[in-house]
Amino acid sequence: MHKLKRFGIFTFLQRETHALDRKLLVLTVTSGIANAMNLAVINAAVDSLKTGGPSWRLFVSFGLSIALFVYSLRYILYESTRITEAAICSVRLRLADKIRRSDLLTLESIGEADIHSRISRDTAAISQAARPLFAAAQGAIMIVCIMAYMALVSPVAMLLCLLLIAGGAGKYFRDRAAYDQGLQDASKQEDQLFESLDGLLKGFKELRINKLKSDDVFDEFRSTATRVRDVRSRVMVLFSNNIIFIEMFFVILLGAVAFVMPVIATSFSGSATKIVAAILFFFGPLTNVVVMIPLLSQVNVTVENLHRLEAMLDDALAKSSGQEASPLVDMSSFHAIRFEGVSFT
């Protein structure tokens, strides 16, 4: 598990379902290859217009590559949904079972807000993010295949694109550490906010008859809500800067093909259309992959939160393993129960 910590969501899904099998991996790769084949067939059809138009073989190849792409992508998305929901159901049931077997002191030390946010909010976040992450994996395969196609068309253009992409990725990952830390801080602050809200709701009757206490509790809630706002605003500013950079990078990449390539490769004009088409074709998946990287970080934080909660419950259950409730006995002779000198700290 530690080796795959950066991809904790996939480790989590495999641990809960054991369903990330070879077929899913093969069809993920197949989907990316099939989409790259679409580009190659389309460019070949455009080239054939110079000599009378595309042949029926190109038309059949296009139909086959489309059919393969649709089938494999649909399987990935359908299967990822099934696997994700099965994993979430499994962990919810297991946590609920451990909660019902825990003692009161353990649950109070963890806090109802923490338990509620883990089982509801964090599992919902995993459900929403899993399918886009599988689609991004398919997109990454497609990008590799299109780069190979570009190398066949114009090795110089492919190297230029790789250099620019590497430079852009370097800047992006340099800012990622701050983004990841911001996500963790936001998650902790939101837990405190839910805990404060839980206290506000549970103490509603008492707060209604005590204005000073009501003001004090509300001030605490307002302070926590303000911290959540500030932390999430900083994180979203970093995210917005990355989106702006991605959009700008796309224009720079096309500009490099239009202005730089003709200078460094005099024979580039014959393949310019194919390279531009390749960039247009893979930039959508490239953007999706880049955008999914912070989402992967965020989901990994939620997975770690679930692991932390379960570890706390496991530790408490291990300590109280010898204190399990005794089996029911005949209580017909029982009359009363009395406490003397009982205290609790």
Phi, psi and omega in degrees: 000322182294328179294332181253025185299325180290343177240048186302330180298318181288324174297319179299313181296319180292320181295323184277331187236336186054037185247001177279078189266183183294324181298318179297318178295315182298316181288333173295315177294318181298319180298317179295319179294318181297321179292324175294325176297324177303316179298314182298317181293319180297315178296322177295321179294320178295319178298324183290347177297335179289339185239028175112356177109166183291149179274169179293334178295319177295321179297315179295319178298321178295317179297318180293318181293323177295315181298317180295319180296313181296315182297312184292319180293320178297319178298316180300311184291317179296314183291322179296324177296314181297315181296316183297312182294325177295320180294318180295317178299318181298313183288326177296315180295319181293318179294319179298321179295319180289327178294317182291340179263358180276163178271166185298319182299321179297313182295322179290327179289325177288314180099134181297324181297319179296314181298315182296316182292326179293311187284332182258299186292312185291320178293325176294322178296321178296318180299318183287332187266340190297311183298313176302327180291321175294320177296323178294325176297318176297320179296324179296320177297318180298320180299317179299316181294320179292325175298321177297320178296318179297325179296326177289323183283311181206098180303324181294317179295321179296317179295320178298314179298318179298318179297316180294318179295319179298318178297316178296319180294324178299317178295319182297312183288337176295325179273354187290325182301316178295324179294315180298317179296322178296322178296319179294318178297318180296321179296318179294318180294322179293325175299317178294325179294317178295323179294319178295320178294321178299319177294323179297319181285317183289331179261022187303314183296317180293322180292328180293335182254004180221096186295321181297315178295321178299316179295320181295315179296319180293322177298321177295317179296317180296320178297317179294316179298323179294319178296319177299316179301314184293316181295313181292329177295317178297319180295317182290332174296316176300317179296318180296320178299322178294319178297316179299318180297320180298315179297318179294321181298322179300315179294319179298320180297315177294322178297322178296320178295321184283324188252328185269316184301317179298336181279319185269347179219102185294335181267015186286336187303328182289336182248008184299317182297318180294320181291317178298317178298321179296317179297315178299326184287319186266351185290327176299306175299325179296316177299319180298317180296315182295319180292327181287341181298311176294329176296321176299319178297317181295317179294323178297327176296318180293322178296318177297324177297318178296317178298320181295315179298315181294324178296320178295318178294319179298318180297317179294319180293325179294322180290330183256017184296330180272006183243029180295151181298139179286157178296155180295139178235169180294120182249019184296334181270001183284139180237319185203160173232139186223136176253135178227127176063032181273136176218160180216137180237000000 
